[in-house]
Each structure stands twice: as C-alpha cells, then as structure tokens.
Amino acid sequence: MILWDALLGKLGLPPHYIPMVGAPGQLAVTATAEAEQHIKTLSGAGGLWRNSVAPRSLLTMARYRPGDAAARLRMPLLACIAADDTETPAETTTSLAARAPRGELKVYPGTHFTFYNDPELRERVLDDQITFFRRHLPPA
C-alpha cells in the first residue's frame, strides 16, 4: 500500500488515503482500541479532524531518526515517554536523551495515549516540563 501510493505520487497522481486510526484488525496506521477511543474523545462530534493519511508520508516518517543529530544539540533536551508506549518505542526516546549532551529523560506509567486521557498524569508531566524550563531558562 505504501509503495503503491508512493508510485502514485511520483506520477503526480493524488494519494490513495488510508485511515490514520482504526479498530483492531482494520487497515490503519494505528489500529488499536485505545487509539480509536482517544481520537473519538479528542475530535468529538462534528470536529474538523479527518481520519485519513497518505501512506507515502509514512516512508519519510520511517526514516526519521532524531537521535542521529542529538549529540550536536547544545540546548537542554527533555524527553517524556510512557513506559508502555507501543506507538513511540521507548528505546528510540531513551537513545535520544542519552545522546544529547544535556538530555534528560522522564518515564511515566501508561501508554502513548495515557498522557491525554489521564488528567492526573497530564498534570504531573506538565509540572515536570515547567520545572525543566524554569531550571534552564534565564529569568525574564
């Protein structure tokens, strides 16, 4: 599907869209019950969000390796991850934080979508991010 859509793009033809999020077993970029429920919660009824993506865009996303440039970062870096995240593997983010000279890693319980669905966890993450910024930004 991805290569077919990429070929369409090379020929200047419009994309063959697939769902970004779907139920388990469906063809979608993310096909989990948790992701499907999360999108329903965020988009609400009558929202403007469209559940479609051109598969060709996934080729670029698959080659995205932020850790490759992490050693050159001069600024502080805070990476926040969920311990049981399957959408963004912990190894990728852990490596990014480890390679950055001023990198810090915070690991929280839950999955990729827990940050959005659990108000207490979201507050904890935001508190940690604010603390990080206050520690590294000069006073105004």
Buried (B, 14 or more C-beta within 10 A) or exposed (E): EBEEBBEBBEEEEEBBEBBBBBEEEEEBBBBBEBBBBBBEEEBEEEEEEEBEBBBBBBEEEEEEEBBEEBEEBEEBBBBBBBEEBEEEEBEBBBBBBEBBEEBBBBBBEBBBBBBEBBEEBBEBBEEBEEEBEEEEEEEE
